[in-house]
């Protein structure tokens, strides 16, 4: 069935791409992300595609699989797709995807969790998810999150890793209680305080907390048992981009836990 820009499903996808207000729902026109969604057997709720733009055999095969696994699928014109695409040179496919939903019970026995405290910029969150996928991090807790994990910009910048890594959104009080009640060693990412990030062994259940791009970590974290970790720096700046800093520390945790470095 061919639909136009005036169709409700087209308008729904367009709205989702600007920022989903539905919990555990995201949208993407990234082929790699769509492949991940199929591999994870996520629910493809709405699929829009433009056959005029699909030339490669592997893309045609991907489209067939998506159509077969979608609840609803519609064909659109090339001009209609141009009104949806988030990047140039995409292959004319866009979908609404239902993400997996997690509870705190899913996090109780995870060995390594990254805690994102009130992060704002989707690109930073996406960078962190992408890094964590490469080191098999067990989960992400978003505390008082300003940008949500289902934000299509996070889906894009993480290359779909936000679909892979379990995540949950909690208030500060909920996150703090959960981590303390379940025996996590809490490490607060700090520009200067505490120890060099390479000096810790990161033994036992580990939670690394990184803070807001402008204001840092919620001060209440300091009132609880914690360890402070910093990354040595030279030059004129007093801190790294939070996505870079979180990635450096996360890799160190991975190396210590897996290679006893």
N, C-alpha and C positions, 0 to 999 in steps of 0.2 A: 504494500500500500504506500503510495506516494503522498507525503504531506507537505504543507507550505509553512512559511514563517508564522502564519496566523493560527496554526494548530496549537491546541493546549499542550501537547507533549513537547513540541518545539520550544514553546515559551517556558515550560518547566525546566528543560535542560539548560536553556540560556540563563535562567535565574539561578540554577544550581552552580553553574560555572562561575558565577560572580561571588558565590559564598553560600554553602548549604546551611539552611536553618534547621534541617531535619537531622536529628541525632543519628549517628552511624550511617549516614548517607553521604556519598561523594560523587563527583562526576569527573570524567577525563576524556581527552582525545589523544592520549599518549598510547601508542601501540604496545610498548613494553609493559605499561601498567595494565592494559587490557589482557595481555598474556598472563600476567601474574594473577589477575582476578579469576581467570579461567582455571589456572593451575590450583588455586586455593579453593575452587568450587564456590566462589562467592556468588550471590544472587545478582544477576544482571537484570535490573528492573525495567529499564527502557534503553533501547538501542536505536540510534539514528545513523544512517550510512548513506554515502554518495558513491554509487558504482562508477560514475564518470571519473573519479579520482583514484580508483584502485587499479593498479597496473601489475604489481608484482604477484607472482603465484603464491608466495608465502602469506601475503596480505589477504588474498582471496580466500586462502584456507582458514586464516584467522577469522575472517568475517563469517564464513560458513559455520565455524564452531560457535561464534558469538550468537549468531541468529538461532542456532539449535539450542542454545542454553539461555536465551533471553525470554523473559515473560512477555514483553512487547517489543516489536521491531518495526521500524518504518524507514522507507527510503526518502531521501531529500535531494534537492538539486545542489549543484556545486555552489551557486550563489547563496543558497540557504546555509550550507556548511560554512562558507566564509564568514557568516555572521556569528558562528559559534567557535571557530578554531582559536586556540590560545597561543599557538606558535605557527610559523610558516612551514610549509612542506609536510604537513600532516596528510595522512592517507584517507581522509574522508569518513572516519568512524568516530563516534562519540557515544558514551554510555553513562547511565545512572547506575551506581553500584551500591549495594548494601554491604557495609563492613561487618566484621565479626564484633560481637558485643561481649565484654568481659566484666567479671565481678572481682571483688577483693579476694574471694576464695581462690581464684585463678593465680593470684600473685603470692600466696603465703609461702610457698616453698621455692621461690625463684632465687637463684644464687646472686644475681647481679641485676640491679634495677637502676635506671637513670631517672632522676626527678627533675622536671623542668618547672621551675618556680616562676609563674606569671610571665612566661615569654610572650612576646608580641609579634615578632616578625616571622611570617610563614617560611621564608627562605632559610632562616636559622634553624627552625624546627625540622624542616625537611632535610637539611644537611646533617643534623644529628641522627635522624632516623636512618639515613643512608649509611652513615658510619656504623651505627649499631647493628645493622643487618650484616655488615662484613665481619663482625666479631661475635655474632650469635648472642647478643645481649638478650636477656630473658624478658625484659619488659620496660615500659615507660609509664611513669605517673606524671600527669600534668596537673600542677597545683594552681588553683584559682586562674585557670587558663584564659588568656585573652584571645588567642587564636586557637581554634579547635583542631583536633587531629583529622577531622573530615574535611577541612578546608581544601578545596581543589588546588590551591597554590602549594599546599604541603604535599598533596598527592603527586603533583608535578615535580616539585623540587626534590622530593625523596625518591623519585622514580618508582613509586608504588611501595616503598618499604614501610610506609605507615599502614599498609594493608597486611603486612607480614608480621610485624612485631606487635605483640599484645600491648595495648595501652588502655589507660583508664583516667578519667578526669575526677579529681577530688578537691575538696577544700583543704586549706592548710591544716586545720584541726584533724580532719579525717586522715590525711596523709601522715602526719606526725604520730597519731595514735597507732595507726597500722604498722608503721615501721618499728616503733618502740615495742609494741606488743608482740611482734613477730621476730624480735631478736636481730634486727639489722644494725650493722655498723654504719653510721651516717657520716659521710665525708662532705664538708661544705667547701665548694669551690670558691677560693678567695684570691685576689690579686697578690697579696703579700703575706697574710697571716698563716700560721701553722707550719707545716713541713713541705719541702719540695715534693712534688707528686711522685717522684721516683723513690722516695725513702720509705713509703708504706708498703706493706706486704699484701694488703687487701684480702686478708684471710676471713673466712666465714661469709655470712650473708652481707652483701655490700650494696649500699645505696649512695650514689653520688648526686649531690644537689647542686644545680647551677641556676643562676638567677637572672632576673629581668635585665634586658639590654641597657636600660638607663639607671635603674635603681638598685640592681643587685638582688641579693637574697633577702627574703622576709626576715626581719630582725628576730622574730620569735624562734627561728631555728636555733639561735645561739643559746636559748634558755634550756635546751634539752641536751642530753649526752651527745657529743659530736667530736669529730676530728676535723681539723682545717687543713686544706691542701692548696698549694699554689704552684704556678708554673713560673720558673725563673725567666726574667725578661731583661733585655738591655734596650737602649734607645730612649726615645722621648715619650712613648706611650706607657700607661700604667696598667693596661689590661688588654687581653685579646678579644676578638669577636667571640661571642658565647658559643657559636657553632664550632669554631676552631678549638677553643679551650676544652669544650666538652669532648670533642673527638680525641684530643691528645690524652686527656685523663682516662677516657674509656679504653683506649688502646693499651695504656699502661696496666689497667685493671685486667684486661684480657691476657696480656703477656704474663703477668704475675700469677694469675689463676691457672693458666694452661701450660706455661713453660717454666714456672718457678724461677723466673729470671731474677 
